[in-house]
Amino acid sequence: MLEHFCECYFDLSGLIPCPVLGSITPLFIPNSRIRPIRLIGLCASLITFLYPPVPRIQFDPSTAKSQFVESLRWLPYENINFFFGIDGISLFFVILTTFLIPICISVGWSGMRSYGKEYIAASLIREFLMIAVFRMLDPLLFYVLPESVPIPMFIIIGVWGSRQRKIKAAYQFFLYTLLGSVFMLLAILLILLQTGTTDLQISLTTEFSERRQIFLWIASFASFAVKVPMVPVHIWLPEAHVEAPTAGSVILAGIPLKLGTYGFLRFSIPMFPEATLCSTPFIYTPSAIAIIYTSSTTSRQIDLKKIIAYSSVAHMNLVTIGMFSPNIQGIGGSILPMSSHGLVPSALFLCVGVLYDRHKTRLVRYYGGLVSTMPNLSTISFSSTLANMSSPGTSSFIGEFLISVGAFQRNSLVATLAALGMILGAAYSLWLYNRAVSGNLKPDFLHKFSDPNGREVSIFLPFIVGLVRMGVHPKVFPDRMHTSVSNLVQHGKFN
């Protein structure tokens, strides 16, 4: 199925109107009619995912040029126009976005009794914004759109969050991501002054002086590092995950965390190659520290969601090591775990959501012996845990292996520290699974047990298929992205 989408998915002009119309339509329906509101939201998201182009248009993996390019005249007198397109780097992120939104709507199906149409509207507006982010070919848009994505996330955490600290977590999430991006706006203004346009294709062919490259790179780094997130600006992520509803955690782990690493790939690395080479030690150091630090911190957490959140920080900092290697193995390998990361922590957050729905607690000490009371959930969580450990045959293995190869070519010490982080990841993953699933049953705390029902199993199934599919036969991914990645490496003259 994934190969079908990669080959015929994109008559792109039809992707954006569908979630927009789907977010507007429920607003005219009374809140008392919650079932039609749910169905409209789910159908709009499914149509966006299954959108069939007519006539059949194929994505051409043999070219590194952006395909299906569209433009919108916005401020023609200032030479500011919006350009949209797609290439082998952004292809899978658009698919991942449209894949996760129907699942998030399905996850929140029973929780839509209050503010149901607002939940649908926020989910679909978020989808529209994220699709536009991955399609854009304009630096100005890459400031406007990513800074718009936190708005629906802020609403979802603040309104449908699970605890009393949800308002604080929502503000923390919003302010961290917003303040870091102020520097990105300054960088865009400087680019506009030198090039006279915000067209990415022109900016990529513009030669900036080494001093200006360094300044522009630092400005963009301040924005993207918060979104990754890199240590020490990672504090907002565990808090946001803990307070967010299950669907909010799924989409937050699946897509918004990729905006920072995608920004590095789309702007910082190709536009400022000399500054990228100069800053490689600066990236390696905090990334390696973050992998070791967050992996060690994970084993000290008592909240299931915080454990997964800190694990996400470690995995995303491994990605930054790969993309700043920079070589074909490192950059290509970093895209694979970015795609896998959209599935693995999302599946783990769904497992936690199932437990929380039944027992109203996420504290590790209350769980044990679930394999005897919830065997289906134990099997699903075991598959997700293997993927989180980057076990061979799962979606994370190939990408992290390529990152290790690419990093070793540049710095063997950093590659060794990254490998140590993988070992620590396996340790805390096995510790958590053994503690919650294989330990002793605790009937004093938990009294009623029920395995996932049919609707919940159907939500888990696409994740399990994706984890196995990417691990057993990952060829479709490097085939589609190889030309774009090779062009990125050659453009920067990294090899």
N, C-alpha and C positions, 0 to 999 in steps of 0.2 A: 504493500500500500504506500509506503514511504517513497519508493521509487516512482510510483505513479504521480505522487504529488510533486516530486522534484522535476518531473518531465513536463507536466501539463497544468501546473497550478496557477500560472500567473497571467491572467488578463487583469493586471493589477488595479485598473480603475474601478473594478467592481468590488474590491475588498473593503474600501473605506465606507461607502454609503450604507452598507448593510448594518454594521454595528451602530452607526449614527441613527438610522431610522429605527432600529430596534430599541435604542435607548429613549427615543422621543415618544414612540407610540404608547408604551404603558402609562405615561404621565396623564393621558386622557381617559384612563380607566379607573373607576373607583377602587379604593383599597380593599373594599369588601369582596371584590371579585379577584381573589389572589391567584386562582388557578389559571385564568387566561393570561395574567401578567407573567406567571412563571413560564408558561408555554411560549409566549412571544419572545421572551428573553432567551430561552433555550433554543428555539428555532432560529432566531437571528444569529446566534453564535455558531450553531451547527451549519447553517448555510454559508457563513464566512469560512468555516473550516473546509467544507466540502464544495466550495464554489467551483462550478465546472465552466471553464472558459470555452466560449464558442465564437469563432472557430478554435480548434485545438491549437494552443500555442506552447511550444516547447522551450524549456530553459536550456540554453546552449552552454555546456560546461567547458567547451574548448576555448572560450574567449574570456579574457579578464575584464573586458569592458562592461560597464553597467548596462543592463538590458531592461527593456520596457520602460525607457526613460520618458517621463512626463514633466511638463513645466507649467507653472502658474505665474502669470505676471502680477506682481504684488505692488512694488514701488518702482515702475520702469524708469522714472526720471532719476532715481538714485541707483539704477542698475541692480536692484535687489529683486530677484525672482526666486520662486521656490522650485526646486528640481527634485524629482522622485525617480528612483530606479532600484535595481537589485542586482547583486552579483553573488559569486559563490560563497562569500563571507557572510552576507546578510540573509541568504536564502533560508537557512535552517532556523534562524531566529523568528522569522515571520511565521513559519510553519508551527514552531513551538508555541508561539503566542496564541494562534488560532486553535491549537490543540488543547491548551490549558483552560481557556475561558469557559467552554461548555462544561468542563469538569467542575470548575469553581461554582458555576450556577447550579449544577446538580448537587454539589456538596452542601450548598446553602438552601436546598429545596425545603427542608423542614423548618429552617430558621427564618423564613421570609414572612412570618405571620405579622410582624410589625415592620412598617416601612418597606413593604415588599417591592413596590415599583421603584423606590429610590435605590434599593440594592441592585436591581436589574440595571437601572440607568447608570449607576456608578461602575458596575462591572463592564458594561459595553462601551462606555466612554473610555475607560481604561484600556480596553482592547483597541479601540480606534487610535488612541494616542501612541500605544506601543507599536502597532503596525506602521504608523506614520514615521516613528523614530527610526525603525530599521530600514525603511524605504528611502529616507531623505538623503539628498546629495547636496546639502547646503549647511554650512557651519552655523548660520543664524538659526535655522530650524532646529539644529541639534542643541541649541541653548533653549529655545522656546518650548519644544515638545518634551524633552526629559524633565524640565522644570514644571510641566503641567501634569506629568504622571503622578507625582506625590499628592496631588489634590484629591482625586478619588480614593487613593490609598489612605489619606488622612481621614476622610469621611468614614471609610469602612472600619478602620481601627477605632475611631472615636465613637461611632454609633453602635456598631455590632461587636465591639470588643468584649472580652469575657470577664474583666476584673475592674476594680475601682481605679486602678492606675492607668487605664486605657487612654484618658485624655492627656496625661503627661507623656506617655509613650508616643501618641500621635503627634504632639507638638515637637517632641525630640526628633522624631523621624523627619518631620517636615523642615525644621530649622537646620538640622545638620546638612541635608541635601541642598537646601536653598542657599545657605551662606557660602558653601564651597563653590557654588556656580557663579558667584559674582566675578571671580577672576576670569572665568571662561568668557564672560561677556566682554571684559576688557581685551582679551586676546582676539575675539572676533572683530572688535572695532579696529584694532591695529591691522588685522588681515584685510579688512575692507579698505582702509586708508592706503595700503600698499598695492593691492590688486585692483581696486575699483569695483569689485563685485564680491558676492558671497558664494559664487558657483564653486563647488568643491573641485570639479575637473580643472578649472583654471588655477585654483589655489595649489593643487598638487604639482603643477608645472612651474610654479613660481619659486624662484630661489631666494630664500631669506638669508640674511647675514647670520653668521654663527652666533653673535651676541643676541640678535633678535630671536633666533630659533630657541635659544636657551630660555629667554624670558617667556616666549609664547608656550614653550613646553611646560614650564613651571606653572604658568597660569592654568593651562588645561589639566595638569596633574592635580592641582588643588581641587578641581571639580570632580574628576573621575575617581580619585583615591577614596573620596567619601562614599561614592556609590558602589565601590567594589564589594565590601569596604576593606581598607587596609588599616593595620594597627598604626597609630592609636585612635583613629577616627572611626572605630568599629562599634562603639558603645551603643549606638542607636539600634543596631540590628537585633541583638538578643531581646531587648526590651520590646521592640515592635513585634517580634514573633510571639513573645509570651502573651501580650495583650491582644493580639489580632485574633479574629475568629479563624476557624480551620481553613476556610476558603481564602481568607486574606493571607495566611501563612503560605499556602500552596502557591499562590500567584506571586507573592513577594520573593519566595525562594526561586521560583521558576523563571521570572522575567526581569524585574527591576534590578536585581543584582548584576545582570549582564550589561546594563547600560554603561557602567564604568569601564569594564574590560572591552566592550564593543567600541566605546569612544577612543580608547587607546589604539585599537586596531584601525579604526576608520580615520582618525585625525592625527594623534600625537606621533605615531610611528611613521606613517607615509609622508606627512607634511614637514616633519622636523627630524629627518634621519640623523643628522650630525648630533643634535641635542640628545636624541635617543641613545646613541652609542656612548656619549659622555655620561649619561645618567644611569647607565646599566648597573653600576655598583650601588647607586643610590636606591634603585628598585630592588636589587637582590637582597640587600641587607634587611630592610623592614619586612620584606616578604618571607625570608627565611626565619626571621624572629617570630613573625606572626604564625607561621606554620607550627613551630615548636611550642610557642606560648599558648595558642588557642587549643592545640591538641592536648596539652597538659591541663589547661583550665577545664576542658570538657569533662574530664574524669572526676572533677570536683563538684560538678553541678548536681542539684537535687531535683530540678524541674526537667521533665522530658523534652519540652520545647527548647529550653536553653541549651540542652546537650546538642540537639540537632542544629541550632543556630550557630553555636561556636564551631561545630564541625563544618558548617557552610563557609565560615570565615577562613578556615584552614584550606579548604578546597579551592576557594577563589584566589587566595594568595599563591597557591601552587600554579594557578593559571597565569598570574602575572609574571612569575618566573619564566614560564614557557614562552610567552609572547615577547618578552624582552631579552630572549637569548641572543639575538634574534636570527633564526634560520628556519628553513622549511619545516624541520621536525618540531622545533619549539612552537612556532606560530600555528602550524597546522594542528599539532597536538593540543594546543590550548583551546582551539575551537571545539574539539570533540568533548572534553570534559565540561565545557560551558553548556553544550547541548545536553549532555548526560545529567548535569547538575539541575536542569529543568525537570528531570524525572525523579532522581533519587531522593533528595530531601523532600520533594513534594509528596512522594509515596510515604515517606516516614512521618510527615506531618499528618497525613490522612490516617495512618495507624494510630497516632496519638489522639486524633480527633474522635476516632471510634471509641477509644478507651474513655476519653473525657465525657462523651455523650452518655455513657453508661454509668460511670462511677464519679463524675464531677471532681476529679482530682488528677493532677499531672505529676504528683510527687513520686519519685522512684521507689521510696521505701514502702509504699502501700501496695506495690505490685509484686507478684511472684507466682510461679506455677501456671502461667496462662496457657501453656501448651496442653494442659489437661482439661481446661475449661473453655478455651477459645482456640481450637486447633487450626481453623482456617486462617484466622488473623495471625497466628503464630507462624504459619507457613509463608504468608504474604510478607510479614515483617522480616522473616529470615532471608527471603529473596532480596528485599531492599537493603538489609544489613550487609549482605555479600557485595552488593553493588557499591555501598558506601565504603567498604573496605578495598574497593578496586580489585576484587578477585578476578582471575582469568575467566573469560566467558561472560562477563557482565559489561555493561555499557561504559564504565569508568576506566577499565583496564587499559585499553589501547591508547587512549588519550594521555593518561598519566605516564605510561611507558614512553611514549614519544616525547613528552615534556622532559623526562629524565635523560633521554638520549640527547635532545637538543641542549639542555642545560649543561650536561657533562662536556659537550664540545666547547663550551664557553668558560665554564668554571666548575671544576670537579668538586670543590668544597661545597658550593651551593647545591649541586646535584646530590651530594651525600646528605646534606641537611634536609633536602626535600624528600629523599628516600626515607630518612629517619622519621619525618612527619607522617609518611604513609604507614610506617610500622606502628607509630603511636595511634594513627587512625584505626588500624585493625585492632589494636588493643582495646581502645575505649568502645568500639563498636561491639566487640565480643563481650566485653564487660557488661554493657547495657543489655544486650540480648539475654545473656545468661542470668542477669539479675531479675529481669522482668518476666521472661518467658520460661526459662529452665529452672528457676529457683523453686523454693517451697511455696505452696499455696498459703495465702494469708486470709483466712475466712473471718478473722476478727475485724478486718477493715473493709473487705469487699464481700458482698453477700449474693448479689444477683449477677449472673454471667449469661451473655448471649453472643454468639458468633455474628459476624457481619451478615446482614440480610441480603436479599437478591440485588437490591438497588446499590448497596455498598460494594458488593463483589463486582458488579458491572462497572463501577467507578475505578476499582483497583485494576481490573483486567488490562486496560490499555497501557498502564504503567508497567505491569509485569511483561507484557509482550514487547514493549519498547526497550526495557532493560536487557532482555535476552536477545532481541533482534540486533541491537547495536553492538552487543558483545560477541555474538556468534558470527555475524556477517556484516561487519562495519564498512565494507568496500564502497557502498553508495556515498558515504560522507566524504572521504578523501577524493573520490572521483569527481564530485561536484565542486569541491573547493580548491583543488590542487592548483589550477591555473591562476586563480585569484591570489592565492597565497604566494605562489612563485613570482608573480608580478610584483607583489608587495615587497618581497625580499630583494628582487632585482632593482626595483625603483629606489630603494634605500641604499643599494650597493653594500649590503651587509655581509655578503659572502665574497 
